[in-house]
């Protein structure tokens, strides 16, 4: 019996947990049907690197994963366990992505056990805390911000096959900052969209869906298979977008 290496084992365990438990995104186990060898992927809001690690395994040595996370102290234990940033086909970028480049405060909430970096958000064009008003304390940390277009240009990408975005409500800003690259490369995209998070940016989930629909993308939600959807609802928070006609 062949010996499993650590990345293969980690991916297998993550897929199992995603498929059968609530601990990980259900959609994680669908990546093998969306990403293949040699693909170039972008993980925006990579946190500990769960998606980056899975994508790294799928694209293989000839593929490439660009992992974007502005907070260097995000999930230190799981970052070490997953080891995504140490993979030879992963390029890590300590920055946020937004609608325009600059230096902007990342608002980090604090809970009973310290900073909850998974609920951090870029405090640019925001109004209040929105869904984070449940936290009694926040700290602002200045981070570098680039655009998706700027990252693609700087990395001299000639293809972009898959993009995952999880930025706690700032999804539309990331998309607007990547309009040229999205129109050029037409990547498949997996995007977290929740009204409770977009509210602080004073736009709605419909604005995200409509922006992509105007560019020829169709939306799908996972219901024991990717099913066509036309609205963001409370029963799902991750949505798949593909150029119209890419999924039957």
C-alpha positions as a printed Julia matrix, in Angstrom:
248×3 Matrix{Float64}:
   0.0    0.0     0.0
   1.52   3.39   -0.99
   2.48   5.7     1.84
   0.41   8.87    2.14
   2.39  12.1     2.37
   1.3   14.81    4.79
  -0.44  17.1     2.23
  -2.44  14.16    0.82
  -3.46  13.04    4.3
  -4.37  16.58    5.38
  -6.49  17.07    2.26
  -8.26  13.75    2.77
  -9.09  14.54    6.41
 -10.28  18.07    5.52
 -12.54  16.74    2.76
 -13.98  14.15    5.13
 -14.73  16.77    7.78
 -16.2   19.14    5.19
 -18.47  16.45    3.79
 -19.75  14.99    7.06
 -19.44  17.68    9.77
 -20.13  21.36   10.38
 -16.56  22.16   11.37
 -15.42  23.08    7.84
 -17.11  24.58    4.79
 -19.19  21.93    3.06
 -18.06  23.32   -0.28
 -14.41  22.45    0.46
 -14.92  18.86   -0.65
 -16.19  20.03   -4.07
 -12.86  21.56   -5.08
 -11.59  18.47   -6.97
 -14.42  18.97   -9.49
 -13.55  22.65   -9.92
  -9.75  22.73   -9.93
  -7.29  20.5   -11.77
  -3.58  19.96  -12.43
  -1.62  22.99  -13.68
  -4.33  25.48  -12.69
  -3.49  28.9   -11.27
  -5.58  29.82   -8.22
  -6.07  32.79   -5.92
  -7.13  32.38   -2.27
  -8.26  35.79   -0.99
  -8.58  35.82    2.78
  -6.61  32.62    3.22
  -6.43  32.76    7.07
  -4.67  29.56    8.22
  -4.41  28.28    4.67
  -7.06  25.55    4.57
  -8.16  26.35    1.02
  -4.6   27.18   -0.08
  -3.42  23.78    1.12
  -6.24  21.97   -0.67
  -5.71  23.95   -3.87
  -1.95  23.35   -3.72
  -2.58  19.61   -3.63
  -5.0   19.77   -6.58
  -2.96  21.93   -8.96
   0.2   19.88   -8.49
   3.81  20.93   -9.05
   3.08  22.65  -12.36
   0.22  24.71  -10.91
   0.33  27.74   -8.66
  -1.66  29.11   -5.72
  -1.49  32.75   -4.66
  -2.49  32.96   -0.99
  -3.56  36.41    0.28
  -3.86  37.16    4.01
  -3.06  40.56    5.58
  -2.76  39.39    9.2
   0.52  37.56    9.84
  -0.73  36.31   13.23
  -3.92  34.73   11.87
  -4.42  31.2    13.25
  -0.73  30.48   14.03
  -1.28  26.9    15.21
  -3.35  25.81   12.23
  -1.05  27.68    9.85
   1.8   25.47   11.08
  -0.29  22.29   10.98
  -1.53  22.89    7.43
   1.82  24.15    6.2
   0.34  25.73    3.08
   2.83  28.59    3.0
   5.72  26.12    2.88
   4.46  24.38   -0.23
   6.62  24.94   -3.3
   3.65  25.89   -5.49
   2.19  28.46   -3.05
   3.07  32.16   -3.12
   1.97  33.97    0.02
   1.1   37.69   -0.04
   0.84  39.54    3.28
  -1.73  42.08    2.13
  -5.43  42.68    1.7
  -7.21  43.07   -1.62
  -9.63  45.91   -2.18
 -10.97  48.36   -4.73
  -7.84  50.52   -4.69
  -4.27  50.18   -3.35
  -3.06  51.9    -0.2
  -2.69  51.48    3.56
  -5.95  50.84    5.38
  -6.95  49.74    8.88
  -7.91  46.1     9.34
 -10.41  46.05   12.21
  -9.72  43.02   14.42
 -12.34  42.01   17.03
 -11.36  40.54   20.39
 -13.32  37.8    22.13
 -12.87  36.04   25.44
  -9.82  34.16   24.17
  -8.06  36.93   22.24
  -8.26  38.25   18.66
 -10.85  36.62   16.41
  -8.99  37.18   13.16
 -11.53  35.22   11.13
 -14.0   38.06   11.73
 -11.61  40.88   10.83
 -12.58  43.26    8.06
 -11.03  46.04    6.03
 -12.36  49.32    7.42
 -12.6   51.17    4.09
 -15.91  52.8     3.14
 -17.63  51.11    6.06
 -20.41  52.34    8.32
 -20.21  50.95   11.83
 -19.29  47.45   12.9
 -22.23  45.66   11.35
 -22.17  41.97   12.29
 -19.19  42.57   14.59
 -21.13  44.67   17.07
 -21.32  41.52   19.22
 -17.66  42.07   20.14
 -16.92  44.5    22.98
 -13.4   45.36   21.8
 -11.68  45.97   18.47
  -8.18  46.98   17.45
  -7.16  48.65   14.18
  -4.04  47.4    12.42
  -2.72  49.17    9.33
  -2.2   46.75    6.45
  -1.05  47.05    2.85
  -3.85  46.87    0.31
  -3.48  45.92   -3.33
  -6.06  45.22   -6.0
  -6.68  41.89   -7.65
  -5.63  43.5   -10.93
  -2.45  44.79   -9.29
  -1.59  41.38   -7.88
  -2.16  39.68  -11.25
  -0.01  42.26  -13.02
   2.77  42.08  -10.43
   2.81  38.29  -10.57
   2.76  38.43  -14.39
  -0.12  35.98  -14.56
  -1.08  34.7   -17.99
  -3.99  32.66  -16.63
  -6.22  32.57  -13.58
  -8.49  29.56  -13.28
 -10.01  29.72   -9.8
 -10.58  32.43   -7.18
 -11.88  31.95   -3.64
 -12.92  35.11   -1.74
 -13.71  35.29    1.98
 -13.33  38.87    3.2
 -16.19  39.4     5.68
 -18.36  41.64    3.51
 -15.79  43.37    1.29
 -16.36  41.02   -1.66
 -17.66  43.67   -4.06
 -14.58  45.84   -3.46
 -12.29  42.91   -4.29
 -14.24  42.22   -7.48
 -14.24  45.84   -8.59
 -10.49  45.96   -8.02
 -10.1   42.91  -10.26
 -12.45  43.81  -13.1
  -9.79  43.7   -15.84
  -8.42  40.35  -14.7
 -11.87  38.81  -14.29
 -12.89  39.95  -17.78
  -9.61  38.66  -19.22
  -9.25  35.28  -17.47
 -12.89  34.37  -16.67
 -12.01  32.34  -13.57
 -14.39  30.13  -11.64
 -15.07  31.84   -8.31
 -16.19  30.61   -4.89
 -17.33  33.6    -2.84
 -18.64  33.91    0.7
 -21.6   36.31    0.67
 -23.61  37.15    3.78
 -25.96  40.09    4.24
 -24.89  40.51    7.88
 -21.35  41.28    6.66
 -22.07  43.34    3.53
 -24.34  45.65    5.56
 -21.38  47.52    7.05
 -20.21  48.38    3.52
 -23.69  49.69    2.67
 -24.34  47.38   -0.23
 -26.33  44.17   -0.42
 -25.61  40.61   -1.56
 -27.72  41.39   -4.64
 -25.15  44.0    -5.66
 -22.43  41.32   -5.7
 -24.6   38.88   -7.67
 -25.68  41.55  -10.16
 -22.09  42.74  -10.71
 -21.09  39.24  -11.72
 -24.27  38.59  -13.73
 -23.54  41.69  -15.78
 -20.22  40.08  -16.69
 -21.75  36.85  -17.84
 -21.5   34.78  -14.67
 -24.1   32.34  -13.36
 -24.5   31.57   -9.64
 -24.82  28.18   -7.95
 -25.43  27.04   -4.37
 -24.51  23.64   -2.95
 -27.55  21.44   -2.31
 -26.12  17.92   -2.62
 -24.73  19.17   -5.89
 -24.22  22.61   -7.41
 -27.7   23.96   -8.21
 -28.51  27.14  -10.1
 -29.48  29.99   -7.75
 -30.58  33.55   -8.32
 -30.61  34.89   -4.75
 -28.33  34.77   -1.73
 -30.23  33.23    1.19
 -29.66  32.54    4.88
 -29.26  28.81    4.26
 -25.91  29.11    2.46
 -22.97  31.48    2.68
 -20.67  30.2    -0.07
 -21.68  30.58   -3.72
 -20.08  29.32   -6.9
 -19.85  31.62   -9.93
 -18.89  30.39  -13.38
 -19.12  31.93  -16.83
 -22.63  31.2   -18.12
 -22.76  27.79  -19.77
 -19.77  26.34  -17.9
 -22.0   24.08  -15.74
 -24.94  22.09  -17.04
